[in-house]
Amino acid sequence: MNEMFATPKSMKKVILYRIRKALLEMGGATKAELSEKLNISFPTISKFLTQMEKDGELKLLGLDDSSGGRRAKRYAYNPEFRLGLAIFLEREETHYTIFNCLGEIKKQGKAGSVLAGGLPMLTVCIEDIMRQYSNIRAIAIGVPGSVENGRVFFIPGYEQFQQVDLKEYYETHFSMPVVVENDMNAAVLGYQREKTTQTNSSFIYLYFGQNGPGAGILVNGNIVRGSTFFSGEVSFVPQYDHRNFQEALGTKRSSGYSGQQIDAISRLVAAFVSILNPRAIIFCEEEADKALMEQILAQTAKYVPVEHLPELIVSDLKQDYLYGLQSLGLDLIINETGLPST
């Protein structure tokens, strides 16, 4: 942020964010230690910590040993001061997690699907959850559709949410910051942050799905959204003379995938390899197993040189999805100043 043009409100938000982040990373610190680490004057740090302690945002760990002067107070962030809610919508059910500022899970559960009921049903669902936890201060919502800055603009089969700005609606309704994310973008983000130490790698998360195929694309550690926020809608990728990926994939048989379906998946993998050259492609464990991964690798090797093939990984989509939403929600909690984000 350019301090020449920073407003007092924006500077306050930046300082609060940096103090919270430092305390959560360090586990505990004195005012002097925070002042030195953050390069913020001692009086400013003291002023902020005094108010944060008064509000209950900090807890006192004790007093440091004296080196001759007054013993310094050592503070830690109170992880229960603010909680976050991560909730994602599926055709058959709604999953949610309530977590604290350390990312620790307070409650994880599910409710009936709200997709068919639209905004009123989702609102009731969120309100029911929030009544149990009054200190929820941020909401992360995942949807099976394309999202542009909180507005859902492509969600086939669920017209009730088409062109609905969930972020704006719920920030106004609940007076707290809200983030809305595409399901596969959240899943690939959750996988990268929780299940790998690779911070700048490229991953693809592929899901055949209840609501049609989709992919989350992470390149050099960043979500790829595209110029119109439409990236990852792989159902439209043309593969054969008159069929796109969704048409070629069809429906999985009870006995497994046919040779034609495996070829369709392999062609899509080959396209990702040729264009993005990802480190790994992740599949949902409910749709794939090790044997299928071996078949896909063998078939993909017919289309691209074997030395460029990515690792194919099977993972828990629902958990990765919630991890991703939780990560986005944690960012909101640490940034939160009591007002909806703008």
Rosetta silent file (secondary structure, phi, psi, omega in degrees, C-alpha in Angstrom):
SEQUENCE: MNEMFATPKSMKKVILYRIRKALLEMGGATKAELSEKLNISFPTISKFLTQMEKDGELKLLGLDDSSGGRRAKRYAYNPEFRLGLAIFLEREETHYTIFNCLGEIKKQGKAGSVLAGGLPMLTVCIEDIMRQYSNIRAIAIGVPGSVENGRVFFIPGYEQFQQVDLKEYYETHFSMPVVVENDMNAAVLGYQREKTTQTNSSFIYLYFGQNGPGAGILVNGNIVRGSTFFSGEVSFVPQYDHRNFQEALGTKRSSGYSGQQIDAISRLVAAFVSILNPRAIIFCEEEADKALMEQILAQTAKYVPVEHLPELIVSDLKQDYLYGLQSLGLDLIINETGLPST
SCORE:     score description
SCORE:     0.000 S_00000001
   1 L     0.000  134.515  178.023    0.000    0.000    0.000 S_00000001
   2 L   -79.436  111.039 -174.257    1.310    3.471   -0.879 S_00000001
   3 L   -65.110  -20.938  178.289    1.339    5.316    2.460 S_00000001
   4 L   -62.783  -29.633 -175.698    1.133    8.690    0.650 S_00000001
   5 L  -113.589    6.677 -178.450   -2.424    7.858   -0.328 S_00000001
   6 L   -75.657  136.331  175.676   -3.415    5.611    2.604 S_00000001
   7 L   -86.464  159.384  176.791   -6.380    6.726    4.677 S_00000001
   8 H   -54.967  -39.044 -179.827   -6.356    6.376    8.479 S_00000001
   9 H   -65.253  -43.238 -179.012   -8.949    3.599    8.168 S_00000001
  10 H   -70.064  -35.178  177.640   -6.920    1.674    5.597 S_00000001
  11 H   -66.927  -38.934  177.537   -3.711    2.111    7.615 S_00000001
  12 H   -61.038  -42.113 -179.740   -5.492    0.822   10.724 S_00000001
  13 H   -63.475  -42.269 -179.585   -6.619   -2.228    8.783 S_00000001
  14 H   -64.339  -44.774 -178.750   -3.087   -2.912    7.537 S_00000001
  15 H   -64.846  -44.169  177.872   -1.557   -2.577   11.010 S_00000001
  16 H   -59.465  -44.161  179.744   -4.209   -4.821   12.590 S_00000001
  17 H   -59.507  -46.521 -176.837   -3.653   -7.424    9.894 S_00000001
  18 H   -66.403  -38.632  178.106    0.112   -7.407   10.394 S_00000001
  19 H   -65.743  -47.396  179.690   -0.169   -7.650   14.189 S_00000001
  20 H   -59.513  -47.549 -178.242   -2.661  -10.520   14.001 S_00000001
  21 H   -61.878  -42.449 -179.224   -0.613  -12.391   11.428 S_00000001
  22 H   -65.589  -44.169 -179.165    2.607  -11.945   13.405 S_00000001
  23 H   -65.252  -38.689  178.990    1.078  -13.100   16.689 S_00000001
  24 H   -67.332  -36.343  179.082   -0.491  -16.160   15.045 S_00000001
  25 H   -74.583  -40.111 -174.631    2.841  -17.063   13.433 S_00000001
  26 H   -83.545  -23.607 -177.074    4.997  -16.354   16.501 S_00000001
  27 L    86.541  -33.921  177.450    2.627  -17.835   19.072 S_00000001
  28 L  -174.403  154.354 -178.650    3.395  -14.971   21.452 S_00000001
  29 E  -164.553  156.788  171.274    5.348  -11.710   21.585 S_00000001
  30 L   -90.582  169.733  177.517    6.027   -8.589   23.619 S_00000001
  31 H   -60.870  -40.839 -178.772    5.270   -5.108   22.362 S_00000001
  32 H   -64.678  -40.802  179.258    8.982   -4.519   21.768 S_00000001
  33 H   -64.575  -41.420  177.821    9.329   -7.733   19.760 S_00000001
  34 H   -66.038  -41.329  179.473    6.340   -6.835   17.585 S_00000001
  35 H   -59.154  -44.482 -179.215    7.645   -3.308   17.086 S_00000001
  36 H   -69.248  -44.363 -177.084   10.996   -4.661   15.899 S_00000001
  37 H   -65.556  -40.876 -173.564    9.544   -7.439   13.718 S_00000001
  38 H   -94.573   -6.973 -177.988    6.946   -5.243   12.017 S_00000001
  39 L    56.987   44.512  176.369    9.030   -2.047   11.915 S_00000001
  40 L  -119.920  140.095 -173.818    6.160   -0.140   13.544 S_00000001
  41 L   -58.324  148.275 -179.995    6.843    2.360   16.329 S_00000001
  42 H   -57.784  -45.791  179.245    6.549    1.136   19.907 S_00000001
  43 H   -59.256  -37.254  179.251    3.858    3.734   20.826 S_00000001
  44 H   -67.937  -45.389  177.324    1.730    2.643   17.838 S_00000001
  45 H   -59.600  -44.526 -178.457    2.105   -1.048   18.703 S_00000001
  46 H   -60.945  -42.636  179.456    1.296   -0.279   22.330 S_00000001
  47 H   -62.222  -45.266 -178.781   -1.838    1.642   21.370 S_00000001
  48 H   -67.738  -43.971 -177.453   -3.146   -1.174   19.160 S_00000001
  49 H   -67.005  -35.084  177.472   -2.342   -3.959   21.633 S_00000001
  50 H   -61.260  -44.495  179.711   -3.980   -2.085   24.503 S_00000001
  51 H   -69.069  -40.849 -179.285   -7.220   -1.811   22.518 S_00000001
  52 H   -64.781  -37.512  177.374   -7.017   -5.411   21.273 S_00000001
  53 H   -66.972  -40.834  178.286   -6.508   -6.664   24.837 S_00000001
  54 H   -61.803  -37.634 -178.844   -9.460   -4.595   26.033 S_00000001
  55 H   -76.435  -13.102 -177.411  -11.639   -6.073   23.264 S_00000001
  56 L    92.506    8.804 -177.435  -10.648   -9.624   24.199 S_00000001
  57 L   -79.256  -20.337  178.380   -8.709  -10.186   20.988 S_00000001
  58 E  -117.944  159.388  170.306   -5.496  -10.907   22.897 S_00000001
  59 E  -129.501  146.083 -177.270   -4.655  -12.979   25.923 S_00000001
  60 E   -86.243  121.844  179.203   -1.804  -12.356   28.345 S_00000001
  61 E   -82.824  -23.573 -178.142    0.695  -15.216   28.486 S_00000001
  62 E   143.686 -167.817 -179.321    2.573  -13.718   31.431 S_00000001
  63 E  -112.521  135.089  176.885    5.475  -11.430   32.209 S_00000001
  64 L   -70.511  158.320  174.739    8.992  -11.880   30.842 S_00000001
  65 L   -61.061  141.709 -177.840   11.948  -12.045   33.222 S_00000001
  66 L   -79.381  141.635  174.193   13.197   -8.611   34.130 S_00000001
  67 L  -108.617   22.167  178.751   16.563   -7.364   32.897 S_00000001
  68 L   124.305  -27.912  179.771   16.514   -4.508   35.389 S_00000001
  69 L  -105.907 -156.812  178.767   13.458   -2.535   34.300 S_00000001
  70 L   -67.681  138.649  179.796    9.725   -3.199   34.222 S_00000001
  71 L   -70.914  130.410 -175.880    8.846   -6.771   33.228 S_00000001
  72 L   -80.802  139.227  175.271    7.380   -6.868   29.698 S_00000001
  73 E   -76.362  138.619  176.508    3.970   -8.416   29.057 S_00000001
  74 E  -109.230  124.284 -174.851    3.916  -11.287   26.575 S_00000001
  75 E  -109.493  152.163  170.193    0.776  -11.492   24.456 S_00000001
  76 E  -131.040  154.807  177.257   -0.804  -14.196   22.305 S_00000001
  77 E   -76.530  139.995  177.380   -3.691  -13.935   19.897 S_00000001
  78 L   -84.606  103.021 -173.470   -6.994  -15.316   21.203 S_00000001
  79 L   -67.636  -16.039 -179.561   -7.931  -17.832   18.473 S_00000001
  80 L   -91.415   -3.022 -176.218  -11.516  -18.049   19.709 S_00000001
  81 L   -61.432  -42.004  176.277  -12.122  -14.306   19.430 S_00000001
  82 L  -128.537  137.612  174.859  -13.325  -14.652   15.852 S_00000001
  83 E  -114.416  158.645  176.128  -14.611  -17.769   14.127 S_00000001
  84 E  -120.080  154.116  176.142  -15.136  -18.422   10.430 S_00000001
  85 E  -119.419  122.955  172.551  -17.785  -20.393    8.558 S_00000001
  86 E  -110.925  127.470 -176.002  -16.946  -22.322    5.391 S_00000001
  87 E  -140.530  133.758  176.761  -19.968  -23.715    3.570 S_00000001
  88 E  -130.623  148.702 -169.994  -20.343  -25.340    0.183 S_00000001
  89 E  -105.468  128.806  176.075  -23.394  -26.204   -1.854 S_00000001
  90 L  -129.981  168.396 -176.341  -23.974  -29.484   -3.659 S_00000001
  91 L   -61.946  -37.651 -173.297  -26.914  -31.095   -5.403 S_00000001
  92 L  -101.351  -23.958 -179.515  -27.571  -33.602   -2.622 S_00000001
  93 E  -160.674  170.733  179.568  -26.346  -31.853    0.539 S_00000001
  94 E  -119.866  124.668 -179.151  -24.663  -28.802    2.049 S_00000001
  95 E  -105.923  145.876  178.686  -21.366  -29.201    3.930 S_00000001
  96 E  -148.161  156.457  176.513  -19.972  -26.722    6.433 S_00000001
  97 E  -137.757  137.403  171.877  -17.087  -26.181    8.842 S_00000001
  98 E  -110.866  130.874 -172.451  -16.706  -23.719   11.700 S_00000001
  99 E  -140.562  156.810  178.525  -13.086  -22.911   12.535 S_00000001
 100 L   -97.392 -173.022 -173.421  -11.037  -20.576   14.704 S_00000001
 101 L   -71.920  -12.138  174.473   -8.149  -18.271   13.816 S_00000001
 102 L   -93.701    1.352 -178.099   -5.629  -21.096   14.063 S_00000001
 103 L    83.514    6.589  179.275   -7.618  -23.123   11.556 S_00000001
 104 L   -74.733  136.465 -176.555   -8.767  -25.539   14.263 S_00000001
 105 E   -79.392  124.452  175.416  -12.143  -27.128   13.552 S_00000001
 106 E   -91.661  -35.827  178.249  -14.865  -26.279   16.072 S_00000001
 107 E  -159.674  142.679  175.109  -17.616  -28.119   14.253 S_00000001
 108 E  -134.364  132.025 -177.416  -18.043  -29.904   10.952 S_00000001
 109 E  -159.762 -172.754  178.354  -21.411  -30.989    9.632 S_00000001
 110 E  -146.965  158.327  179.181  -23.874  -31.146    6.800 S_00000001
 111 E  -137.499  177.243  178.566  -27.440  -30.176    6.040 S_00000001
 112 E   -65.344  159.209 -179.891  -29.902  -30.761    3.240 S_00000001
 113 L   -64.972  142.774  178.433  -29.217  -29.269   -0.177 S_00000001
 114 L  -114.145   -0.569 -174.201  -30.246  -25.646   -0.652 S_00000001
 115 L   -60.924  -40.174 -178.825  -29.505  -25.347   -4.368 S_00000001
 116 L   -73.334  -25.597 -177.338  -33.089  -25.938   -5.454 S_00000001
 117 L   -86.431  -11.929  176.691  -34.430  -23.539   -2.825 S_00000001
 118 H    73.172 -160.304 -174.415  -32.273  -20.610   -3.861 S_00000001
 119 H   -57.443  -44.385 -178.970  -31.225  -17.656   -1.723 S_00000001
 120 H   -58.559  -41.630 -178.161  -34.016  -17.915    0.935 S_00000001
 121 H   -70.983  -39.327  177.131  -33.122  -21.523    1.776 S_00000001
 122 H   -63.559  -41.175 -179.858  -29.379  -20.826    1.879 S_00000001
 123 H   -61.006  -44.933  178.599  -29.987  -17.832    4.146 S_00000001
 124 H   -61.424  -41.918  179.988  -32.001  -19.936    6.600 S_00000001
 125 H   -60.290  -47.865 -179.462  -29.272  -22.582    6.581 S_00000001
 126 H   -65.574  -42.046  179.893  -26.535  -20.041    7.382 S_00000001
 127 H   -62.339  -38.918  177.843  -28.643  -18.339   10.049 S_00000001
 128 H   -61.250  -41.384  179.691  -29.291  -21.687   11.760 S_00000001
 129 H   -68.001  -43.835 -174.859  -25.543  -22.350   11.923 S_00000001
 130 H   -69.976  -24.407  176.442  -24.676  -18.853   13.118 S_00000001
 131 H   -63.903  -26.756 -179.872  -27.198  -18.993   15.953 S_00000001
 132 H   -81.330  -21.416 -177.018  -25.025  -21.699   17.500 S_00000001
 133 L  -137.178   93.738 -173.978  -21.832  -19.612   17.204 S_00000001
 134 L   -71.331  -16.578 -178.372  -22.374  -15.901   17.770 S_00000001
 135 L   -96.760   19.765  169.436  -18.697  -15.023   17.213 S_00000001
 136 E   -67.293  128.650 -174.884  -18.605  -16.065   13.553 S_00000001
 137 E  -126.824    4.935  177.630  -17.095  -13.054   11.786 S_00000001
 138 E  -158.709  147.949 -178.034  -16.470  -14.247    8.209 S_00000001
 139 E  -129.997  131.832  173.621  -18.156  -16.536    5.697 S_00000001
 140 E  -117.246  122.980 -175.554  -16.633  -18.442    2.776 S_00000001
 141 E  -115.974  130.572  176.516  -19.178  -19.923    0.334 S_00000001
 142 E  -109.873  136.417 -177.152  -18.399  -22.499   -2.354 S_00000001
 143 E  -132.504  149.849  177.504  -20.691  -23.024   -5.344 S_00000001
 144 L   -83.858   62.142 -177.791  -20.738  -25.429   -8.335 S_00000001
 145 L  -166.603  175.252  179.670  -20.529  -22.633  -10.868 S_00000001
 146 E   -82.188  140.031 -174.477  -18.462  -19.787  -12.272 S_00000001
 147 E  -130.400  134.489  174.012  -17.982  -16.780   -9.994 S_00000001
 148 E  -122.207  106.282  177.433  -16.852  -13.229  -10.722 S_00000001
 149 L    51.007   40.931  176.587  -16.021  -11.199   -7.617 S_00000001
 150 L    96.571   -9.853  179.575  -18.803  -12.826   -5.618 S_00000001
 151 E   -99.471  126.686  177.835  -21.418  -12.927   -8.387 S_00000001
 152 E   -84.641  120.466 -175.328  -22.498  -16.348   -9.651 S_00000001
 153 E  -122.389   -7.426  177.242  -22.943  -16.098  -13.423 S_00000001
 154 E  -147.151  103.290 -177.307  -22.829  -19.675  -14.743 S_00000001
 155 L  -145.719   75.423 -173.500  -24.459  -22.418  -12.687 S_00000001
 156 L   -54.369  132.761  177.604  -26.343  -24.802  -15.000 S_00000001
 157 L    91.950  -10.999 -177.850  -29.452  -26.356  -13.519 S_00000001
 158 L  -131.737   67.317 -175.896  -29.768  -23.897  -10.645 S_00000001
 159 H   -61.467  -19.766  179.269  -31.231  -20.752  -12.164 S_00000001
 160 H   -60.281  -25.273 -179.215  -32.219  -19.560   -8.679 S_00000001
 161 H  -104.829   -3.199 -178.923  -28.576  -18.567   -8.164 S_00000001
 162 L   -62.728  128.072  179.253  -27.884  -17.330  -11.691 S_00000001
 163 L    63.724   22.508  177.043  -26.563  -13.731  -11.651 S_00000001
 164 E   -93.424  126.425  176.901  -26.901  -13.551   -7.854 S_00000001
 165 E   -88.209   89.747 -176.890  -24.184  -11.549   -6.098 S_00000001
 166 H   -65.491  -37.186 -179.612  -23.840  -13.701   -2.979 S_00000001
 167 H   -61.189  -52.339 -178.044  -20.943  -11.649   -1.626 S_00000001
 168 H   -63.398  -42.681 -176.695  -22.802   -8.338   -1.727 S_00000001
 169 H   -62.087  -48.911 -174.397  -26.047   -9.856   -0.439 S_00000001
 170 H   -79.792  -26.407  172.777  -24.540  -11.597    2.587 S_00000001
 171 H   -64.954  -36.951  176.630  -22.109   -8.826    3.498 S_00000001
 172 H   -72.079  -42.947 -175.501  -25.129   -6.555    3.741 S_00000001
 173 H   -67.795  -41.218 -175.001  -27.307   -9.162    5.465 S_00000001
 174 H  -106.913   -5.387 -178.521  -24.786  -10.239    8.094 S_00000001
 175 L    53.396   49.540  176.041  -22.510   -7.146    8.266 S_00000001
 176 L  -152.807  159.541 -178.560  -19.354   -9.209    7.909 S_00000001
 177 L   -68.991  144.158 -177.634  -16.886  -10.025    5.114 S_00000001
 178 E  -135.447  140.045  172.015  -17.858  -12.794    2.686 S_00000001
 179 E  -124.352  140.162  179.367  -15.923  -14.587   -0.054 S_00000001
 180 E  -122.409  131.314 -175.034  -17.564  -16.710   -2.756 S_00000001
 181 E  -137.811  147.640  171.873  -15.530  -19.220   -4.741 S_00000001
 182 E   -62.014  144.009 -174.555  -15.984  -21.810   -7.462 S_00000001
 183 H   -57.641  -46.517 -175.264  -15.887  -25.354   -6.047 S_00000001
 184 H   -75.311  -30.699  173.506  -12.855  -26.594   -7.977 S_00000001
 185 H   -62.531  -43.707  178.453  -10.844  -23.421   -7.433 S_00000001
 186 H   -64.344  -39.943 -177.804  -11.362  -23.848   -3.698 S_00000001
 187 H   -65.073  -45.050 -178.587  -10.465  -27.552   -3.881 S_00000001
 188 H   -68.816  -33.982  175.806   -7.162  -27.059   -5.703 S_00000001
 189 H   -66.053  -43.121  179.352   -6.266  -24.223   -3.330 S_00000001
 190 H   -63.879  -40.792  178.456   -7.101  -26.422   -0.333 S_00000001
 191 H   -61.829  -46.534 -176.803   -5.028  -29.303   -1.689 S_00000001
 192 H   -64.404  -39.827 -175.125   -2.018  -27.071   -2.282 S_00000001
 193 H   -80.430  -26.373 -174.894   -2.130  -25.401    1.140 S_00000001
 194 H  -106.574  -25.076 -170.080   -2.864  -28.489    3.243 S_00000001
 195 H  -120.827    8.041  177.585   -1.365  -31.473    1.434 S_00000001
 196 L  -149.413  153.752  175.587    1.813  -30.262   -0.213 S_00000001
 197 L   -95.091    1.866 -178.976    4.780  -28.093    0.620 S_00000001
 198 L   -80.466  105.011 -176.218    4.914  -26.875   -2.992 S_00000001
 199 L   -88.483  -22.148 -176.632    3.897  -23.205   -2.795 S_00000001
 200 L  -120.823   21.973 -179.128    4.662  -22.197   -6.384 S_00000001
 201 L   -85.980  173.200  178.209    3.807  -25.366   -8.282 S_00000001
 202 L  -112.871  127.621 -179.957    1.115  -25.950  -10.873 S_00000001
 203 E  -131.611  150.431  170.472   -1.763  -28.319  -10.133 S_00000001
 204 E  -120.614  131.480  174.657   -5.014  -29.275  -11.843 S_00000001
 205 E  -110.848  116.325 -173.250   -7.929  -30.622   -9.782 S_00000001
 206 E  -111.344  131.161 -178.210  -10.321  -32.544  -12.033 S_00000001
 207 E  -135.110  132.304  179.991  -13.850  -33.542  -11.048 S_00000001
 208 L   -86.438  -34.921  157.146  -16.449  -35.269  -13.217 S_00000001
 209 L    75.489  155.316  173.822  -19.103  -34.259  -10.744 S_00000001
 210 L   -68.959  -28.272 -174.176  -22.726  -34.193   -9.738 S_00000001
 211 L  -116.077   26.073 -178.433  -23.161  -31.037  -11.790 S_00000001
 212 L    97.067  160.635 -175.882  -20.948  -31.831  -14.778 S_00000001
 213 L   -65.477  149.877  175.924  -17.152  -31.824  -15.181 S_00000001
 214 E  -157.639  161.841  179.767  -15.018  -29.018  -13.844 S_00000001
 215 E  -141.284  142.429  169.896  -11.394  -28.247  -13.062 S_00000001
 216 E  -101.716  130.885 -173.640   -9.508  -26.035  -10.649 S_00000001
 217 E  -120.086  120.580  179.297   -6.309  -24.685  -12.192 S_00000001
 218 E  -119.182  119.030 -179.352   -3.376  -23.484  -10.109 S_00000001
 219 E  -119.940  122.008 -178.386   -0.341  -22.130  -11.988 S_00000001
 220 L    51.833   37.492  176.499    2.797  -21.137  -10.071 S_00000001
 221 L    85.378    0.688 -177.182    0.733  -21.023   -6.886 S_00000001
 222 E  -117.398  137.535  175.910   -2.003  -18.762   -8.303 S_00000001
 223 E   -65.879  132.578  175.602   -5.597  -19.614   -9.205 S_00000001
 224 L   -95.650  116.765 -177.741   -6.248  -19.163  -12.929 S_00000001
 225 L  -105.801  -27.042 -179.002   -9.658  -17.548  -13.401 S_00000001
 226 L    88.528  165.608 -175.134   -9.426  -16.295  -16.953 S_00000001
 227 L   -66.456  -26.927  177.295  -10.403  -12.979  -18.517 S_00000001
 228 L  -119.894   21.393  176.612  -14.126  -13.660  -17.979 S_00000001
 229 L    60.772   32.180 -174.657  -13.742  -15.947  -14.916 S_00000001
 230 L  -110.072    1.802 -176.862  -14.736  -18.974  -17.031 S_00000001
 231 L   -63.994  148.901  179.618  -11.562  -21.059  -16.771 S_00000001
 232 L    93.343   -6.458  178.871  -11.996  -24.654  -15.629 S_00000001
 233 L   -82.820   71.222 -170.985  -15.298  -25.258  -17.450 S_00000001
 234 H   -74.123   -9.329  178.060  -13.785  -28.302  -19.144 S_00000001
 235 H   -59.371  -24.725 -176.655  -17.136  -29.796  -20.190 S_00000001
 236 H   -88.201   -6.625 -177.256  -16.895  -27.571  -23.298 S_00000001
 237 L   -63.257  118.698 -179.895  -13.460  -28.784  -24.425 S_00000001
 238 E   -71.475  137.934 -176.228  -13.967  -30.282  -27.934 S_00000001
 239 L  -128.286  -38.641 -178.702  -12.507  -33.758  -28.275 S_00000001
 240 L  -123.922 -176.142 -172.774  -14.057  -35.655  -31.152 S_00000001
 241 L   -53.944  -45.563 -175.404  -15.785  -34.614  -34.382 S_00000001
 242 L  -132.194   23.778 -178.389  -19.085  -33.677  -32.782 S_00000001
 243 L  -134.992  138.227  172.643  -18.580  -34.198  -29.065 S_00000001
 244 E   -92.697 -176.683 -174.674  -17.105  -32.148  -26.263 S_00000001
 245 H   -61.723  -42.809 -178.715  -15.589  -33.616  -23.080 S_00000001
 246 H   -62.916  -42.482  179.513  -18.874  -33.839  -21.192 S_00000001
 247 H   -67.309  -38.476  179.790  -20.597  -35.608  -24.077 S_00000001
 248 H   -71.328  -35.008 -179.376  -17.673  -37.986  -24.568 S_00000001
 249 H   -70.746  -42.351  179.536  -17.415  -38.760  -20.862 S_00000001
 250 L    61.333 -144.093 -177.972  -21.108  -39.534  -20.433 S_00000001
 251 L  -112.410  135.589  178.663  -22.090  -41.392  -17.260 S_00000001
 252 L   -65.229  134.726  177.203  -19.846  -43.762  -15.354 S_00000001
 253 E   -80.956  158.519  179.094  -21.055  -47.378  -15.465 S_00000001
 254 L   -62.278  -26.305 -178.912  -21.394  -49.421  -12.283 S_00000001
 255 L   -87.022   -0.488  179.879  -18.609  -51.661  -13.600 S_00000001
 256 E   116.633 -167.243 -177.765  -16.241  -48.690  -14.056 S_00000001
 257 L   -87.475  141.450  177.009  -15.124  -46.517  -16.951 S_00000001
 258 L   -78.745  168.357  177.072  -15.233  -47.774  -20.525 S_00000001
 259 H   -59.973  -37.057  178.118  -12.268  -47.586  -22.876 S_00000001
 260 H   -64.125  -42.539  179.463  -13.946  -44.653  -24.627 S_00000001
 261 H   -66.831  -40.789  177.756  -14.342  -42.760  -21.353 S_00000001
 262 H   -62.718  -38.105  177.644  -10.724  -43.416  -20.360 S_00000001
 263 H   -65.404  -39.409  178.977   -9.630  -42.089  -23.739 S_00000001
 264 H   -62.858  -44.844  178.161  -11.713  -38.936  -23.231 S_00000001
 265 H   -63.226  -42.288 -178.191  -10.128  -38.335  -19.821 S_00000001
 266 H   -64.861  -38.099  176.797   -6.663  -39.034  -21.228 S_00000001
 267 H   -63.302  -38.703  178.432   -7.161  -36.557  -24.056 S_00000001
 268 H   -67.204  -42.369  176.586   -8.102  -33.902  -21.493 S_00000001
 269 H   -60.140  -43.534  179.147   -5.020  -34.739  -19.408 S_00000001
 270 H   -61.409  -37.626  178.177   -2.879  -34.520  -22.564 S_00000001
 271 H   -64.410  -44.211  177.612   -4.348  -31.090  -23.313 S_00000001
 272 H   -62.143  -41.586  179.744   -3.464  -29.863  -19.807 S_00000001
 273 H   -61.830  -44.275 -176.465    0.064  -31.289  -20.154 S_00000001
 274 H   -68.898  -33.272 -174.790    0.574  -29.590  -23.520 S_00000001
 275 H   -93.186  -43.441 -172.807   -0.738  -26.212  -22.443 S_00000001
 276 L  -114.574  -20.327  179.857    0.175  -25.906  -18.747 S_00000001
 277 L    50.594   56.638 -176.094    2.594  -28.767  -18.006 S_00000001
 278 L   -71.278  157.343  176.368    1.337  -29.184  -14.396 S_00000001
 279 L   -68.513  -38.612 -177.830    3.279  -30.981  -11.675 S_00000001
 280 E  -152.060  154.132  170.846    0.221  -33.108  -10.823 S_00000001
 281 E  -119.472  128.027 -173.897   -3.418  -33.673  -11.722 S_00000001
 282 E  -104.952  134.543  178.104   -5.686  -34.522   -8.810 S_00000001
 283 E  -115.323  154.705  178.131   -8.784  -36.707   -9.082 S_00000001
 284 E   -76.056  132.534 -176.464  -11.637  -37.185   -6.633 S_00000001
 285 L   -65.826  -19.014  177.023  -11.337  -40.464   -4.696 S_00000001
 286 L   -77.578  -13.995 -176.393  -15.047  -41.137   -5.186 S_00000001
 287 L  -114.404  -12.805 -171.658  -14.487  -41.220   -8.958 S_00000001
 288 L  -146.122  158.365  174.740  -11.033  -42.720   -9.371 S_00000001
 289 L  -141.869 -178.626 -175.700   -8.566  -45.236   -7.941 S_00000001
 290 H   -61.278  -38.677 -179.222   -4.962  -46.295   -8.522 S_00000001
 291 H   -63.142  -41.377  178.694   -5.891  -48.713  -11.298 S_00000001
 292 H   -65.215  -39.694  179.029   -7.691  -45.974  -13.228 S_00000001
 293 H   -58.766  -41.486  179.513   -4.696  -43.646  -12.789 S_00000001
 294 H   -65.500  -39.130  178.425   -2.444  -46.272  -14.399 S_00000001
 295 H   -65.726  -41.429 -179.283   -4.848  -46.695  -17.323 S_00000001
 296 H   -66.812  -41.537  178.523   -5.047  -42.927  -17.863 S_00000001
 297 H   -61.561  -44.359 -179.387   -1.269  -42.535  -17.751 S_00000001
 298 H   -62.819  -41.154 -179.255   -0.775  -45.318  -20.274 S_00000001
 299 H   -72.584  -38.677 -179.950   -3.359  -43.831  -22.642 S_00000001
 300 H   -64.013  -32.859  179.948   -2.100  -40.247  -22.194 S_00000001
 301 L   -63.813  -14.617  175.673    1.404  -41.423  -23.134 S_00000001
 302 L   -78.478  -16.141 -175.979    0.036  -42.106  -26.617 S_00000001
 303 L  -107.026  -30.268 -179.046   -0.648  -38.378  -27.031 S_00000001
 304 L  -134.546  154.639  179.520    2.284  -36.637  -25.298 S_00000001
 305 L   -57.829  136.735 -172.089    5.911  -37.654  -24.548 S_00000001
 306 H   -61.545  -30.216 -177.819    6.053  -39.783  -21.411 S_00000001
 307 H   -68.207  -12.602 -179.883    8.745  -37.652  -19.749 S_00000001
 308 H  -102.917    2.514 -178.787    6.277  -34.766  -19.478 S_00000001
 309 L   -67.076  138.329  178.603    3.456  -36.725  -17.859 S_00000001
 310 L   -82.206  167.908  170.852    2.321  -35.316  -14.497 S_00000001
 311 E   -73.303  136.193  175.673    1.791  -37.265  -11.317 S_00000001
 312 E  -103.863  124.583 -171.111   -1.826  -38.427  -11.059 S_00000001
 313 E  -123.400  142.020  173.969   -3.150  -38.209   -7.494 S_00000001
 314 E  -106.980  130.262 -176.120   -6.388  -39.358   -5.852 S_00000001
 315 E  -142.080  169.558 -179.205   -7.631  -37.168   -2.992 S_00000001
 316 L   -85.032  101.351 -174.570  -10.651  -36.418   -0.782 S_00000001
 317 H   -60.614  -46.979 -176.695  -12.480  -33.688   -2.695 S_00000001
 318 H   -59.946  -41.411 -180.000  -14.875  -32.655    0.078 S_00000001
 319 H   -69.375  -41.746  177.968  -12.034  -32.220    2.563 S_00000001
 320 H   -62.779  -40.172  178.737   -9.862  -30.343    0.061 S_00000001
 321 H   -59.472  -48.752  179.669  -12.841  -28.136   -0.823 S_00000001
 322 H   -66.797  -37.639  175.751  -13.421  -27.250    2.819 S_00000001
 323 H   -57.837  -44.397 -178.907   -9.681  -26.682    3.369 S_00000001
 324 H   -64.363  -45.638  178.667   -9.704  -24.197    0.491 S_00000001
 325 H   -64.544  -40.141  178.947  -12.756  -22.323    1.732 S_00000001
 326 H   -61.491  -41.182  178.267  -11.360  -22.336    5.251 S_00000001
 327 H   -61.284  -43.744  177.553   -8.113  -20.826    3.976 S_00000001
 328 H   -65.186  -38.480  178.403  -10.033  -18.049    2.223 S_00000001
 329 H   -66.632  -38.255  177.980  -12.118  -17.502    5.351 S_00000001
 330 H   -61.093  -39.724  176.798   -9.017  -17.248    7.551 S_00000001
 331 H   -59.509  -39.876  179.133   -7.719  -14.454    5.329 S_00000001
 332 H   -66.937  -41.882 -178.597  -10.988  -12.601    5.899 S_00000001
 333 H   -61.540  -46.223 -177.278  -10.881  -13.095    9.677 S_00000001
 334 H   -66.828  -30.021  179.399   -7.355  -11.743   10.006 S_00000001
 335 H   -84.906  -14.373 -168.666   -8.271   -8.738    7.812 S_00000001
 336 L   -64.029  135.848  178.782  -11.614   -8.124    9.529 S_00000001
 337 L  -123.012   12.431 -179.731  -12.121   -4.714   11.140 S_00000001
 338 L    98.576   -5.813 -178.886  -15.775   -4.996   12.109 S_00000001
 339 L  -126.119  153.388  173.949  -17.088   -3.773    8.769 S_00000001
 340 L   -57.823  144.456  178.160  -17.812   -5.557    5.477 S_00000001
 341 L   -68.925  151.094 -179.829  -14.802   -5.549    3.173 S_00000001
 342 L  -128.424    0.000    0.000  -14.871   -3.109    0.281 S_00000001
